[in-house]
Amino acid sequence: MKKTRRKTGRRLAILMLLVCTFITVVTIENINADKQPIQDENPMNGSENNGPSTGTVQPGTDKPTGQKPETGSNQAANGEPSPVPDENNSPNNDDSIVVVAQPESVTALINKHFALPDDYKPSDLVYPDVPFIFAEKIEKRKMRKAAADALEKMFAAAREDGLPLSGVSAYRSYSTQKTLFDRYVRQDGWDKARTYSAVPGTSEHQTGLAIDVTARSGKCAASDCFGGTKEAVWIARHASEYGFIIRYPEGKDALTGYKYEPWHIRYVGEEIAAIIASGDLTLEQYAEQHGDGSIAVTD
């Protein structure tokens, strides 16, 4: 009888041990799940998303779907250009950044070396009358007046050719970029953050002259797959007619510091856009060959 009680006691002890172990494992898993990083809000509602890409449709930030990007995708969400991974292939392989003296110039060169003043905000920002992939009338819809007018004409022409376009992300203030960049530095550290987000002041979006565009459907927004679309071909062929250039053209990584981004266009005016397009130049090359003082730096 005593032996039976001992066996029963042992069995109960073993059973209790197993139950406690199971509860501990489940608790740990729940804690770990709670510690997972919060994902960016869906950019379809206009929220900024400038982190590492997690879907095939993005803006720089702008990801209408949650599909995984193709292997080798180099874009950053919200349309922010993705720096070349190998900094030795970039014209800006050190951390020296100087501030341009004429940030309001349509030819102002903004890249890893040349930045806008911290407090620079274009005085003529307006909302271009074109569709965007989100509904809200917010900051990143804005562009400078000349660029907005030109964009409206370009969108109208594309629509007439049966290829309606949508905006993804245009103006972004210094403070917005700083908030985003600081957040990613806290999350991933400075070096990694630099691989997918621009240092505050060095984003072309702050000029109010740049915008990321895509097909009207929003498919492939700020994603590598946009490069193979009819809309991308149309933009490459006709953008200069309206004063825009493909800011980060294919095969010019070593000159611009960024990989090919067929969705990112920059307004420079029709005359200069024609020179850049006909000469197959980057804005860096134009500034070097036709320097007009717009990239003169402050003392």
VOSE-635935 format. One record per residue: residue in three letters; x, y, z of N, C-alpha, C in turn. Coordinates in Angstrom, 2 decimals, decimal comma. Example, Ala and Ser with C-alpha at 12.3 -4.5 7.8 and 13.67 -1.06 7.14 Angstrom:
REM VOSE-635935
ALA:13,19:-5,69:7,80:12,30:-4,50:7,80:13,20:-3,30:7,80 $
SER:12,85:-2,25:7,08:13,67:-1,06:7,14:12,90:0,03:7,87 $
REM end
This chain:
REM VOSE-635935
MET:0,83:-1,21:0,00:0,00:0,00:0,00:0,86:1,25:0,00 $
LYS:1,94:1,21:0,82:2,84:2,36:0,88:3,55:2,56:-0,44 $
LYS:3,95:1,42:-1,08:4,63:1,52:-2,37:3,72:2,15:-3,41 $
THR:2,45:1,76:-3,36:1,49:2,32:-4,32:1,36:3,82:-4,14 $
ARG:1,32:4,25:-2,87:1,22:5,69:-2,60:2,46:6,44:-3,08 $
ARG:3,64:5,79:-2,86:4,88:6,45:-3,33:4,87:6,62:-4,84 $
LYS:4,45:5,55:-5,56:4,41:5,62:-7,03:3,45:6,70:-7,50 $
THR:2,30:6,73:-6,81:1,31:7,75:-7,17:1,86:9,15:-6,93 $
GLY:2,57:9,31:-5,83:3,16:10,61:-5,51:4,19:11,03:-6,55 $
ARG:5,03:10,03:-6,96:6,04:10,35:-7,97:5,38:10,78:-9,27 $
ARG:4,33:10,04:-9,65:3,64:10,36:-10,90:3,04:11,77:-10,87 $
LEU:2,46:12,10:-9,72:1,88:13,44:-9,58:2,96:14,51:-9,66 $
ALA:4,12:14,22:-9,04:5,22:15,19:-9,07:5,73:15,41:-10,49 $
ILE:5,87:14,29:-11,23:6,33:14,38:-12,62:5,33:15,15:-13,46 $
LEU:4,03:14,86:-13,23:2,98:15,54:-13,99:3,01:17,04:-13,71 $
MET:3,17:17,41:-12,44:3,23:18,83:-12,09:4,43:19,50:-12,72 $
LEU:5,58:18,79:-12,77:6,79:19,34:-13,37:6,58:19,62:-14,85 $
LEU:5,92:18,66:-15,55:5,64:18,84:-16,98:4,72:20,02:-17,22 $
VAL:3,70:20,15:-16,37:2,76:21,27:-16,51:3,47:22,60:-16,32 $
CYS:4,33:22,68:-15,30:5,07:23,93:-15,04:5,99:24,27:-16,20 $
THR:6,65:23,24:-16,75:7,56:23,46:-17,89:6,80:24,02:-19,08 $
PHE:5,63:23,43:-19,36:4,80:23,88:-20,50:4,38:25,33:-20,32 $
ILE:3,94:25,67:-19,10:3,50:27,05:-18,83:4,66:28,02:-19,02 $
THR:5,87:27,63:-18,56:7,04:28,50:-18,69:7,38:28,75:-20,15 $
VAL:7,36:27,70:-20,99:7,68:27,83:-22,42:6,69:28,76:-23,11 $
VAL:5,39:28,55:-22,84:4,36:29,38:-23,46:4,53:30,84:-23,06 $
THR:4,84:31,07:-21,77:5,02:32,44:-21,29:6,18:33,12:-21,98 $
ILE:7,31:32,41:-22,12:8,49:32,98:-22,79:8,18:33,33:-24,23 $
GLU:7,46:32,43:-24,92:7,11:32,69:-26,32:6,24:33,92:-26,45 $
ASN:5,31:34,09:-25,53:4,44:35,27:-25,57:5,22:36,54:-25,32 $
ILE:6,18:36,47:-24,39:7,01:37,65:-24,11:7,83:38,02:-25,33 $
ASN:8,44:37,01:-25,98:9,23:37,28:-27,18:8,38:37,87:-28,29 $
ALA:7,17:37,37:-28,41:6,28:37,89:-29,45:5,98:39,35:-29,20 $
ASP:5,80:39,70:-27,90:5,51:41,09:-27,56:6,67:42,01:-27,86 $
LYS:7,88:41,46:-27,91:9,07:42,28:-28,14:9,37:42,51:-29,61 $
GLN:8,59:41,90:-30,51:8,84:42,08:-31,94:8,63:43,54:-32,30 $
PRO:9,46:44,12:-33,21:9,33:45,53:-33,59:7,99:45,80:-34,24 $
ILE:7,43:46,95:-33,94:6,16:47,36:-34,53:6,39:47,72:-35,98 $
GLN:5,57:47,18:-36,86:5,71:47,46:-38,29:5,16:48,84:-38,61 $
ASP:5,68:49,44:-39,68:5,19:50,74:-40,13:3,74:50,63:-40,55 $
GLU:3,03:51,73:-40,38:1,64:51,74:-40,78:1,53:51,58:-42,29 $
ASN:0,38:51,12:-42,71:0,14:50,95:-44,14:0,20:52,30:-44,83 $
PRO:1,15:52,51:-45,77:1,31:53,79:-46,42:0,14:54,17:-47,30 $
MET:-0,77:53,24:-47,54:-1,94:53,60:-48,33:-2,76:54,66:-47,63 $
ASN:-2,58:54,81:-46,29:-3,31:55,85:-45,59:-2,48:57,11:-45,44 $
GLY:-1,33:57,14:-46,10:-0,52:58,34:-46,12:0,55:58,39:-45,06 $
SER:0,71:57,36:-44,26:1,74:57,38:-43,23:3,11:57,24:-43,86 $
GLU:4,11:57,83:-43,22:5,47:57,73:-43,73:6,02:56,35:-43,45 $
ASN:6,82:55,84:-44,37:7,46:54,54:-44,18:8,78:54,57:-44,91 $
ASN:9,84:54,81:-44,17:11,14:54,97:-44,79:12,11:53,90:-44,34 $
GLY:11,60:52,78:-43,87:12,46:51,73:-43,36:12,79:50,69:-44,39 $
PRO:13,41:49,59:-43,95:13,76:48,52:-44,88:12,51:47,98:-45,56 $
SER:12,64:47,58:-46,81:11,49:47,13:-47,57:10,98:45,79:-47,05 $
THR:9,63:45,67:-47,00:9,02:44,41:-46,59:7,93:43,98:-47,55 $
GLY:7,77:44,68:-48,65:6,74:44,32:-49,62:7,15:44,72:-51,01 $
THR:6,41:44,25:-52,00:6,78:44,55:-53,37:6,31:45,91:-53,81 $
VAL:5,36:46,50:-53,09:4,86:47,82:-53,47:5,16:48,77:-52,33 $
GLN:6,05:49,74:-52,59:6,53:50,61:-51,54:6,64:52,05:-52,03 $
PRO:6,64:53,06:-51,23:6,96:54,43:-51,57:8,04:55,02:-50,75 $
GLY:10,33:54,86:-50,06:10,81:55,75:-49,97:10,99:55,70:-48,35 $
THR:9,72:55,68:-48,68:9,33:55,41:-48,62:7,18:53,81:-48,66 $
ASP:5,58:53,25:-49,09:4,27:53,16:-49,70:4,08:51,75:-50,23 $
LYS:3,51:50,89:-49,43:3,40:49,49:-49,80:1,93:49,05:-49,80 $
PRO:1,22:49,13:-50,94:-0,17:48,70:-50,97:-0,38:47,24:-50,62 $
THR:0,63:46,37:-50,80:0,47:44,97:-50,49:1,50:44,54:-49,48 $
GLY:1,30:43,36:-48,92:2,25:42,83:-47,95:3,11:41,76:-48,55 $
GLN:3,18:41,68:-49,87:3,97:40,65:-50,51:5,45:40,89:-50,27 $
LYS:6,22:39,83:-50,31:7,66:39,94:-50,10:8,33:40,47:-51,35 $
PRO:9,39:41,31:-51,20:10,09:41,81:-52,37:10,90:40,72:-53,02 $
GLU:11,22:40,92:-54,29:12,06:39,97:-54,99:13,47:40,02:-54,43 $
THR:14,17:38,91:-54,52:15,55:38,86:-54,04:16,39:39,87:-54,80 $
GLY:17,19:40,62:-54,05:18,05:41,61:-54,69:17,41:42,98:-54,79 $
SER:16,19:43,12:-54,29:15,53:44,42:-54,35:16,33:45,43:-53,56 $
ASN:16,51:46,64:-54,13:17,37:47,62:-53,49:16,62:48,84:-53,01 $
GLN:15,29:48,87:-53,17:14,58:50,08:-52,86:14,32:50,21:-51,38 $
ALA:14,13:51,46:-50,95:13,69:51,70:-49,60:12,27:52,22:-49,69 $
ALA:11,48:51,94:-48,66:10,10:52,35:-48,71:9,97:53,86:-48,68 $
ASN:8,75:54,36:-49,10:8,43:55,77:-49,18:9,25:56,46:-50,24 $
GLY:9,83:55,72:-51,08:10,52:56,34:-52,16:11,86:56,88:-51,85 $
GLU:12,38:56,63:-50,65:13,71:57,15:-50,35:14,73:56,30:-51,06 $
PRO:15,68:56,88:-51,85:16,63:56,07:-52,61:17,52:55,21:-51,73 $
SER:17,83:54,02:-52,20:18,63:53,08:-51,44:20,10:53,23:-51,80 $
PRO:20,96:53,65:-50,85:22,37:53,84:-51,16:23,02:52,56:-51,66 $
VAL:24,03:52,72:-52,50:24,80:51,58:-52,99:25,43:50,90:-51,78 $
PRO:25,24:49,60:-51,62:25,77:48,91:-50,45:27,27:49,09:-50,26 $
ASP:28,04:49,05:-51,35:29,48:49,21:-51,26:29,82:50,69:-51,31 $
GLU:30,14:51,27:-50,17:30,40:52,70:-50,12:31,60:53,11:-50,96 $
ASN:32,50:52,17:-51,28:33,66:52,50:-52,09:33,27:52,80:-53,53 $
ASN:32,06:52,38:-53,94:31,58:52,67:-55,28:30,77:53,96:-55,31 $
SER:30,68:54,63:-54,19:29,90:55,85:-54,09:30,81:57,06:-54,13 $
PRO:30,33:58,19:-54,69:31,14:59,40:-54,70:31,25:59,99:-53,31 $
ASN:30,47:59,48:-52,37:30,43:60,03:-51,03:30,83:58,98:-50,01 $
ASN:32,04:58,45:-50,14:32,43:57,37:-49,26:33,06:57,85:-47,96 $
ASP:32,90:59,16:-47,67:33,24:59,64:-46,34:32,00:60,33:-45,79 $
ASP:32,11:60,83:-44,58:30,94:61,41:-43,94:30,90:62,93:-44,04 $
SER:31,71:63,53:-44,91:31,71:64,98:-45,04:30,45:65,45:-45,75 $
ILE:29,74:66,36:-45,13:28,52:66,93:-45,70:28,59:68,44:-45,57 $
VAL:28,39:69,13:-46,68:28,39:70,59:-46,66:27,03:71,09:-47,10 $
VAL:26,69:72,29:-46,69:25,37:72,86:-46,96:25,43:73,77:-48,19 $
VAL:24,49:73,58:-49,11:24,45:74,40:-50,32:24,02:75,82:-49,98 $
ALA:24,53:76,78:-50,75:24,25:78,18:-50,48:22,96:78,65:-51,12 $
GLN:22,53:77,97:-52,19:21,31:78,37:-52,90:20,32:77,20:-52,96 $
PRO:19,74:76,85:-51,85:18,84:75,69:-51,81:17,59:75,85:-52,65 $
GLU:17,22:77,10:-52,95:16,01:77,34:-53,73:16,21:77,14:-55,22 $
SER:17,45:76,99:-55,68:17,72:76,80:-57,10:17,15:75,46:-57,58 $
VAL:16,57:75,46:-58,79:16,02:74,20:-59,32:17,12:73,23:-59,69 $
THR:18,36:73,71:-59,76:19,48:72,81:-60,06:20,30:72,48:-58,82 $
ALA:19,80:72,84:-57,64:20,54:72,55:-56,40:20,86:71,06:-56,33 $
LEU:22,13:70,76:-56,13:22,57:69,36:-56,07:22,53:68,89:-54,62 $
ILE:21,64:67,94:-54,36:21,49:67,39:-53,02:21,80:65,90:-53,07 $
ASN:22,82:65,49:-52,34:23,19:64,08:-52,28:23,92:63,81:-50,98 $
LYS:24,73:62,77:-50,92:25,41:62,44:-49,66:26,45:63,48:-49,26 $
HIS:26,91:64,27:-50,20:27,90:65,31:-49,91:27,27:66,66:-49,67 $
PHE:26,20:66,97:-50,39:25,60:68,30:-50,36:24,22:68,25:-49,73 $
ALA:24,03:69,09:-48,71:22,78:69,07:-47,96:22,07:70,42:-48,00 $
LEU:20,80:70,38:-47,67:20,01:71,60:-47,52:20,15:72,11:-46,09 $
PRO:19,94:73,40:-45,86:19,97:73,91:-44,49:18,89:73,21:-43,65 $
ASP:19,16:73,05:-42,37:18,22:72,36:-41,50:16,83:73,00:-41,53 $
ASP:16,80:74,32:-41,61:15,52:75,04:-41,54:14,94:75,34:-42,91 $
TYR:15,49:74,77:-43,96:14,99:75,09:-45,30:13,63:74,45:-45,55 $
LYS:12,70:75,30:-45,95:11,38:74,84:-46,39:10,98:75,73:-47,56 $
PRO:10,71:75,15:-48,72:10,32:75,96:-49,88:9,12:76,83:-49,54 $
SER:9,14:78,06:-50,04:8,07:79,01:-49,72:6,87:78,88:-50,65 $
ASP:7,01:78,08:-51,70:5,95:78,01:-52,71:5,37:76,60:-52,86 $
LEU:5,29:75,87:-51,76:4,73:74,52:-51,81:3,23:74,55:-52,08 $
VAL:2,78:73,70:-52,98:1,36:73,58:-53,30:1,02:72,10:-53,46 $
TYR:-0,27:71,82:-53,57:-0,71:70,45:-53,83:-0,95:70,28:-55,32 $
PRO:-0,14:69,49:-56,02:-0,41:69,27:-57,44:-1,73:68,53:-57,61 $
ASP:-2,47:68,88:-58,65:-3,76:68,26:-58,90:-3,58:66,96:-59,67 $
VAL:-3,03:65,98:-58,98:-2,80:64,65:-59,57:-3,18:63,60:-58,53 $
PRO:-3,50:62,39:-58,97:-3,84:61,33:-58,00:-2,60:60,80:-57,29 $
PHE:-2,80:60,38:-56,05:-1,76:59,71:-55,27:-2,29:58,34:-54,86 $
ILE:-1,41:57,49:-54,37:-1,84:56,15:-53,98:-2,48:56,14:-52,60 $
PHE:-2,55:57,29:-51,94:-3,25:57,41:-50,67:-4,23:58,58:-50,79 $
ALA:-5,20:58,62:-49,91:-6,28:59,60:-50,03:-6,03:60,90:-49,28 $
GLU:-5,26:60,85:-48,20:-5,10:62,02:-47,34:-4,38:63,16:-48,04 $
LYS:-4,77:64,37:-47,72:-4,12:65,57:-48,25:-3,07:66,01:-47,22 $
ILE:-1,90:65,42:-47,31:-0,87:65,62:-46,31:0,42:66,14:-46,94 $
GLU:1,41:66,35:-46,08:2,68:66,97:-46,47:3,30:66,36:-47,71 $
LYS:3,34:65,04:-47,79:4,09:64,42:-48,87:3,37:64,43:-50,21 $
ARG:2,25:65,13:-50,29:1,62:65,41:-51,57:2,19:66,69:-52,20 $
LYS:2,80:67,52:-51,39:3,19:68,85:-51,84:4,43:68,86:-52,74 $
MET:4,47:69,88:-53,60:5,65:70,15:-54,42:5,74:71,66:-54,62 $
ARG:6,89:72,12:-55,04:7,01:73,54:-55,37:6,15:73,84:-56,59 $
LYS:5,69:75,07:-56,70:4,69:75,44:-57,70:5,11:75,06:-59,12 $
ALA:6,32:75,40:-59,52:6,76:75,09:-60,89:6,77:73,59:-61,14 $
ALA:7,24:72,84:-60,17:7,29:71,38:-60,31:5,89:70,79:-60,33 $
ALA:5,00:71,33:-59,50:3,62:70,84:-59,46:2,91:71,08:-60,79 $
ASP:3,09:72,27:-61,35:2,46:72,58:-62,64:2,97:71,64:-63,73 $
ALA:4,28:71,41:-63,74:4,87:70,52:-64,74:4,39:69,09:-64,55 $
LEU:4,25:68,68:-63,29:3,79:67,32:-63,01:2,36:67,11:-63,52 $
GLU:1,52:68,10:-63,34:0,14:67,99:-63,82:0,11:67,79:-65,34 $
LYS:0,95:68,53:-66,05:1,01:68,39:-67,51:1,52:67,01:-67,91 $
MET:2,54:66,53:-67,21:3,10:65,23:-67,53:2,09:64,11:-67,26 $
PHE:1,40:64,18:-66,14:0,39:63,18:-65,82:-0,74:63,18:-66,85 $
ALA:-1,12:64,38:-67,30:-2,19:64,48:-68,30:-1,76:63,84:-69,61 $
ALA:-0,50:64,07:-70,00:0,01:63,48:-71,24:0,08:61,96:-71,14 $
ALA:0,52:61,46:-70,01:0,60:60,01:-69,82:-0,79:59,39:-69,86 $
ARG:-1,75:60,09:-69,26:-3,12:59,59:-69,27:-3,68:59,54:-70,69 $
GLU:-3,38:60,55:-71,49:-3,83:60,57:-72,88:-3,22:59,43:-73,69 $
ASP:-2,03:59,01:-73,29:-1,36:57,89:-73,97:-1,78:56,54:-73,39 $
GLY:-2,78:56,57:-72,52:-3,30:55,32:-71,97:-2,50:54,75:-70,82 $
LEU:-1,65:55,58:-70,19:-0,82:55,11:-69,08:-0,95:56,05:-67,89 $
PRO:-2,10:56,06:-67,23:-2,30:56,96:-66,09:-1,32:56,65:-64,96 $
LEU:-0,87:57,72:-64,30:0,13:57,61:-63,24:-0,44:58,04:-61,90 $
SER:0,28:57,71:-60,84:-0,06:58,15:-59,49:1,20:58,63:-58,79 $
GLY:1,02:59,60:-57,89:2,12:60,02:-57,05:2,26:59,08:-55,87 $
VAL:3,47:58,95:-55,38:3,74:58,09:-54,22:4,20:58,92:-53,03 $
SER:5,22:59,75:-53,24:5,74:60,58:-52,16:6,51:61,75:-52,75 $
ALA:6,17:62,96:-52,33:6,84:64,16:-52,85:7,63:64,85:-51,73 $
TYR:7,16:66,01:-51,28:7,91:66,78:-50,28:7,99:66,06:-48,94 $
ARG:9,15:66,19:-48,31:9,33:65,69:-46,95:10,18:66,69:-46,19 $
SER:9,69:67,20:-45,10:10,40:68,21:-44,33:11,63:67,63:-43,63 $
TYR:12,52:68,53:-43,23:13,71:68,12:-42,48:13,30:67,40:-41,19 $
SER:12,32:67,97:-40,50:11,92:67,37:-39,22:11,34:65,98:-39,40 $
THR:10,57:65,79:-40,48:10,02:64,46:-40,76:11,14:63,47:-41,04 $
GLN:12,10:63,89:-41,87:13,21:63,01:-42,19:14,05:62,70:-40,96 $
LYS:14,23:63,71:-40,10:15,01:63,51:-38,88:14,32:62,50:-37,95 $
THR:13,02:62,64:-37,82:12,27:61,70:-36,98:12,42:60,28:-37,49 $
LEU:12,29:60,13:-38,80:12,42:58,80:-39,40:13,83:58,24:-39,23 $
PHE:14,83:59,07:-39,57:16,21:58,59:-39,52:16,62:58,26:-38,09 $
ASP:16,29:59,13:-37,13:16,63:58,88:-35,73:16,00:57,58:-35,23 $
ARG:14,80:57,35:-35,67:14,10:56,13:-35,28:14,84:54,89:-35,77 $
TYR:15,33:54,94:-37,01:16,03:53,79:-37,55:17,43:53,63:-36,95 $
VAL:18,05:54,74:-36,56:19,34:54,65:-35,89:19,17:53,95:-34,54 $
ARG:18,13:54,32:-33,82:17,85:53,65:-32,53:17,55:52,17:-32,74 $
GLN:16,89:51,88:-33,83:16,48:50,50:-34,09:17,62:49,64:-34,60 $
ASP:18,42:50,18:-35,54:19,42:49,36:-36,23:20,85:49,87:-36,13 $
GLY:21,06:51,05:-35,55:22,39:51,62:-35,53:22,63:52,50:-36,74 $
TRP:23,61:53,41:-36,62:23,89:54,40:-37,67:24,22:53,76:-39,01 $
ASP:25,17:52,84:-39,01:25,64:52,27:-40,28:24,53:51,58:-41,05 $
LYS:23,75:50,77:-40,36:22,68:50,07:-41,06:21,58:51,03:-41,50 $
ALA:21,26:52,01:-40,66:20,22:52,98:-41,01:20,59:53,72:-42,29 $
ARG:21,87:53,99:-42,46:22,34:54,70:-43,66:22,14:53,89:-44,94 $
THR:21,94:52,59:-44,82:21,77:51,78:-46,02:20,37:51,88:-46,59 $
TYR:19,43:52,41:-45,81:18,08:52,50:-46,35:17,38:53,82:-46,05 $
SER:18,05:54,75:-45,40:17,43:56,03:-45,09:18,46:57,15:-45,21 $
ALA:18,01:58,31:-45,68:18,91:59,45:-45,89:19,14:60,22:-44,61 $
VAL:20,36:60,68:-44,41:20,68:61,56:-43,29:19,84:62,83:-43,45 $
PRO:19,24:63,34:-42,39:18,42:64,55:-42,49:19,17:65,68:-43,20 $
GLY:18,49:66,29:-44,15:19,09:67,37:-44,93:19,62:66,92:-46,27 $
THR:19,85:65,62:-46,43:20,40:65,12:-47,69:19,35:64,41:-48,55 $
SER:18,10:64,52:-48,17:17,03:63,91:-48,97:16,54:64,89:-50,02 $
GLU:16,49:64,47:-51,27:15,98:65,32:-52,34:14,53:65,72:-52,12 $
HIS:13,81:64,91:-51,38:12,40:65,22:-51,16:12,21:66,54:-50,41 $
GLN:13,22:66,96:-49,64:13,11:68,22:-48,91:13,13:69,42:-49,84 $
THR:13,64:69,26:-51,06:13,68:70,38:-52,01:12,29:70,76:-52,50 $
GLY:11,36:69,81:-52,44:10,03:70,07:-53,00:10,01:69,92:-54,51 $
LEU:11,12:69,45:-55,07:11,25:69,30:-56,53:11,25:67,84:-56,96 $
ALA:11,27:66,93:-56,02:11,35:65,50:-56,33:10,06:64,79:-55,95 $
ILE:9,76:63,75:-56,70:8,58:62,94:-56,40:8,79:61,52:-56,90 $
ASP:8,26:60,58:-56,17:8,23:59,19:-56,60:6,88:58,94:-57,26 $
VAL:6,90:58,32:-58,41:5,66:58,07:-59,15:5,52:56,58:-59,47 $
THR:4,32:56,19:-59,83:4,07:54,79:-60,17:2,86:54,71:-61,08 $
ALA:2,47:53,50:-61,43:1,27:53,30:-62,24:0,04:53,67:-61,41 $
ARG:-1,04:53,98:-62,07:-2,27:54,39:-61,38:-2,73:53,34:-60,37 $
SER:-2,49:52,09:-60,67:-2,91:51,01:-59,78:-2,13:50,97:-58,48 $
GLY:-0,97:51,59:-58,46:-0,12:51,54:-57,27:0,80:50,34:-57,26 $
LYS:0,66:49,46:-58,23:1,49:48,27:-58,29:2,94:48,65:-58,54 $
CYS:3,84:48,01:-57,83:5,29:48,24:-57,98:5,71:49,64:-57,57 $
ALA:4,95:50,30:-56,70:5,33:51,63:-56,25:6,68:51,61:-55,55 $
ALA:7,61:52,44:-56,02:8,95:52,54:-55,44:9,62:51,19:-55,29 $
SER:9,38:50,31:-56,24:9,94:48,97:-56,21:10,68:48,69:-57,51 $
ASP:11,65:47,79:-57,45:12,44:47,46:-58,64:11,57:47,02:-59,81 $
CYS:10,45:46,36:-59,51:9,61:45,85:-60,60:8,99:46,96:-61,43 $
PHE:8,98:48,20:-60,92:8,43:49,31:-61,70:9,25:49,56:-62,96 $
GLY:10,54:49,26:-62,90:11,42:49,51:-64,03:11,03:48,78:-65,30 $
GLY:10,31:47,69:-65,19:9,92:46,92:-66,36:8,53:47,23:-66,87 $
THR:7,88:48,25:-66,31:6,52:48,57:-66,71:6,48:49,56:-67,88 $
LYS:5,34:49,59:-68,56:5,15:50,54:-69,66:5,20:51,98:-69,15 $
GLU:4,72:52,18:-67,92:4,74:53,51:-67,33:6,17:54,01:-67,13 $
ALA:7,05:53,12:-66,68:8,45:53,50:-66,47:9,12:53,85:-67,79 $
VAL:8,82:53,08:-68,82:9,38:53,36:-70,15:8,89:54,71:-70,65 $
TRP:7,62:54,99:-70,45:7,05:56,27:-70,88:7,72:57,43:-70,16 $
ILE:7,87:57,30:-68,85:8,50:58,36:-68,06:9,93:58,61:-68,52 $
ALA:10,69:57,55:-68,72:12,08:57,70:-69,16:12,15:58,42:-70,50 $
ARG:11,17:58,18:-71,35:11,18:58,75:-72,69:10,67:60,19:-72,71 $
HIS:9,72:60,52:-71,84:9,04:61,82:-71,95:9,25:62,78:-70,78 $
ALA:9,82:62,33:-69,67:9,94:63,19:-68,49:10,63:64,51:-68,78 $
SER:11,69:64,47:-69,57:12,46:65,69:-69,85:11,64:66,74:-70,59 $
GLU:10,61:66,31:-71,32:9,75:67,25:-72,04:8,98:68,15:-71,08 $
TYR:8,88:67,72:-69,84:8,15:68,48:-68,83:9,08:69,00:-67,73 $
GLY:10,39:68,91:-67,97:11,35:69,46:-67,04:11,84:68,52:-65,96 $
PHE:11,53:67,23:-66,09:11,96:66,26:-65,08:13,08:65,37:-65,61 $
ILE:13,88:64,85:-64,70:14,91:63,87:-65,04:14,75:62,65:-64,14 $
ILE:15,23:61,51:-64,62:15,35:60,34:-63,74:16,59:60,62:-62,89 $
ARG:16,38:60,90:-61,63:17,48:61,39:-60,79:18,56:60,34:-60,57 $
TYR:18,18:59,07:-60,49:19,15:58,00:-60,26:19,06:57,01:-61,41 $
PRO:19,67:57,36:-62,56:19,55:56,51:-63,77:20,33:55,21:-63,66 $
GLU:19,96:54,29:-64,52:20,58:52,97:-64,52:22,05:53,06:-64,93 $
GLY:22,90:52,33:-64,22:24,32:52,29:-64,55:25,12:53,48:-64,07 $
LYS:24,50:54,37:-63,28:25,19:55,58:-62,82:25,42:55,56:-61,31 $
ASP:25,41:54,37:-60,75:25,55:54,24:-59,30:26,77:54,97:-58,74 $
ALA:27,89:54,82:-59,42:29,14:55,38:-58,91:29,13:56,90:-58,95 $
LEU:28,26:57,48:-59,77:28,18:58,94:-59,88:27,17:59,54:-58,91 $
THR:26,04:58,89:-58,77:24,98:59,44:-57,91:25,07:58,94:-56,47 $
GLY:25,70:57,77:-56,28:25,74:57,18:-54,95:24,53:56,34:-54,63 $
TYR:23,62:56,23:-55,59:22,40:55,45:-55,39:22,13:54,56:-56,58 $
LYS:21,51:53,43:-56,34:21,17:52,52:-57,42:20,00:53,05:-58,24 $
TYR:19,79:52,42:-59,36:18,75:52,81:-60,32:17,38:52,89:-59,66 $
GLU:16,74:54,03:-59,84:15,39:54,22:-59,32:14,53:54,89:-60,39 $
PRO:13,88:54,11:-61,23:13,09:54,66:-62,34:11,87:55,43:-61,88 $
TRP:11,50:55,30:-60,63:10,31:55,98:-60,10:10,60:57,36:-59,53 $
HIS:11,87:57,67:-59,27:12,23:58,92:-58,60:12,61:59,97:-59,64 $
ILE:11,76:60,97:-59,81:12,04:62,02:-60,79:12,25:63,35:-60,08 $
ARG:13,05:64,19:-60,69:13,42:65,48:-60,09:13,20:66,59:-61,12 $
TYR:12,55:67,66:-60,70:12,31:68,79:-61,59:13,53:69,70:-61,63 $
VAL:13,99:70,01:-62,85:15,11:70,93:-63,03:14,79:71,98:-64,10 $
GLY:13,60:71,92:-64,67:13,24:72,84:-65,76:13,48:72,19:-67,11 $
GLU:12,69:72,58:-68,10:12,74:71,92:-69,41:14,09:72,06:-70,10 $
GLU:14,69:73,23:-70,05:15,96:73,45:-70,75:17,07:72,56:-70,20 $
ILE:17,20:72,55:-68,89:18,26:71,75:-68,27:17,95:70,26:-68,37 $
ALA:16,68:69,91:-68,26:16,30:68,50:-68,39:16,65:67,98:-69,78 $
ALA:16,48:68,82:-70,79:16,81:68,42:-72,17:18,31:68,18:-72,31 $
ILE:19,12:69,04:-71,68:20,58:68,88:-71,73:21,00:67,58:-71,05 $
ILE:20,44:67,34:-69,88:20,78:66,14:-69,13:20,35:64,88:-69,87 $
ALA:19,14:64,91:-70,43:18,62:63,73:-71,13:19,40:63,45:-72,41 $
SER:19,66:64,48:-73,19:20,36:64,29:-74,47:21,81:63,87:-74,26 $
GLY:22,40:64,32:-73,15:23,79:63,99:-72,88:23,96:62,76:-72,02 $
ASP:22,84:62,13:-71,64:22,87:60,95:-70,77:23,67:61,25:-69,51 $
LEU:23,35:62,38:-68,89:24,09:62,85:-67,72:23,32:62,60:-66,44 $
THR:24,03:62,67:-65,34:23,40:62,75:-64,03:23,41:64,21:-63,62 $
LEU:22,70:64,54:-62,57:22,72:65,92:-62,09:24,12:66,27:-61,59 $
GLU:24,84:65,29:-61,07:26,22:65,52:-60,64:27,09:65,93:-61,82 $
GLN:26,94:65,23:-62,93:27,73:65,55:-64,12:27,35:66,90:-64,69 $
TYR:26,06:67,20:-64,68:25,62:68,50:-65,17:26,22:69,62:-64,32 $
ALA:26,18:69,45:-63,00:26,70:70,47:-62,10:28,19:70,69:-62,34 $
GLU:28,91:69,62:-62,65:30,35:69,73:-62,89:30,63:70,41:-64,23 $
GLN:29,84:70,08:-65,24:30,08:70,61:-66,58:29,46:71,99:-66,81 $
HIS:28,36:72,26:-66,14:27,64:73,51:-66,36:27,39:74,23:-65,04 $
GLY:28,36:74,19:-64,16:28,17:74,80:-62,85:27,67:76,22:-62,94 $
ASP:26,54:76,50:-62,26:25,97:77,85:-62,30:25,94:78,49:-60,92 $
GLY:26,67:77,89:-59,99:26,72:78,47:-58,65:25,68:77,92:-57,69 $
SER:24,77:77,11:-58,21:23,69:76,62:-57,35:24,18:75,65:-56,30 $
ILE:25,36:75,06:-56,51:25,87:74,14:-55,49:27,01:74,75:-54,69 $
ALA:27,20:76,08:-54,85:28,19:76,75:-54,02:27,81:76,52:-52,57 $
VAL:28,79:76,30:-51,73:28,48:75,94:-50,36:28,68:77,11:-49,42 $
THR:28,04:77,01:-48,28:28,16:78,06:-47,28:29,53:78,00:-46,63 $
ASP:29,95:79,10:-46,06:31,25:79,15:-45,38:31,20:78,39:-44,06 $
REM end
